[in-house]
Amino acid sequence: MIKGMTLVREVASADALDKFGRLMLALGFEQGKGWQDDTGRGTALLAPMGNLELITGRTPAVPPILIEVAGLDAIHAAVEKWMLANYRTEEISTLLTSPELTHWNSRLFTVKLQDGASEGLVLGFWQSENPLHGKPAAIEGDLSAQGMRFAIVTARWNAVITDRLLQGSLDGLYRSGAAKADVEIVRVPGAWEIPSAARTLAESKRFDAVITLGCLLRGETAHYEAIYNEVARGIGQSQQETGVPHAFGVLTCETLEQALDRAGVKAGNKGFEAAIAAIEMVSIQRKIRAEEDGK
């Protein structure tokens, strides 16, 4: 099994090698195991990730050593600061370029570590302009609710809060393309009754997802913890055993003010967030099933 790949490149002089090593260590490379004998010496530098790119048909438009970074402008400033300590100021403008856009959707700057009359060593530092670059391939849900069916279970207890959560959920579903005929609302007395209704709706197989909405406020007894634990356990168990996604929009707050904040006053509307999560989970399930059917 392949463990890694090493690119070996000759450097014109010992001074250039030393400068290269110091710059790389200053930027965060890890020192590897070097070597030295009567014929020469080598410096090893370790990076978290390495790539080998081979080209045919045209001359490469970039330096042979490319270093991918996050925060290109900060790296450029660090390189410039390092060069000010190792080169004359008038030399830097000819050795260090400014970050510029490339034809391969990235920004790049180059630096030449020159030593006397030698050609020097040219490095390229680059950062992709693609926000998805480097992220592992993954199945992700879309946020279109068109053609999906939803059940919303909402508690009447603390209605000043749950009604706000319900409006947030409906807003999220309708904005995302759900039809009103595909959304069914079920009202239960309180949070304790939510898991039972959610389980019944999920087992009916009429809905792609169930959205649960409620509000528990802490009192002076242990009643709050007992109710919340059972409600969370019941909703989770219903989701796991029926295979129907359940979005959790049951608030647990210390005060009424905190609950109002989470129901749309200051901290967003958790009912809206639950609806969006339900849409995404239905989309993910459909994509996974489509992949399985295609195999």
Salt bridges, closest charged atoms under 4 A:
ASP15 OD2 - LYS19 NZ 3.37
ASP18 OD1 - ARG41 NH2 2.82
GLU68 OE2 - HIS133 NE2 2.89
ASP73 OD1 - ARG107 NH1 3.20
GLU90 OE2 - ARG88 NE 3.08
GLU91 OE2 - ARG88 NH2 3.56
GLU129 OE2 - ARG107 NE 3.63
ASP142 OD2 - LYS287 NZ 3.22
ASP163 OD1 - ARG187 NH1 3.47
ASP171 OD1 - ARG175 NE 2.63
GLU184 OE1 - ARG206 NH1 3.33
GLU203 OE2 - ARG199 NE 2.83
ASP208 OD2 - ARG149 NE 3.78
ASP208 OD2 - ARG286 NH2 3.34
GLU225 OE2 - ARG218 NH1 2.32
GLU230 OE1 - ARG233 NH2 2.90
GLU241 OE1 - ARG199 NH2 2.67
GLU254 OE2 - ARG218 NE 2.95
GLU273 OE1 - LYS270 NZ 3.26
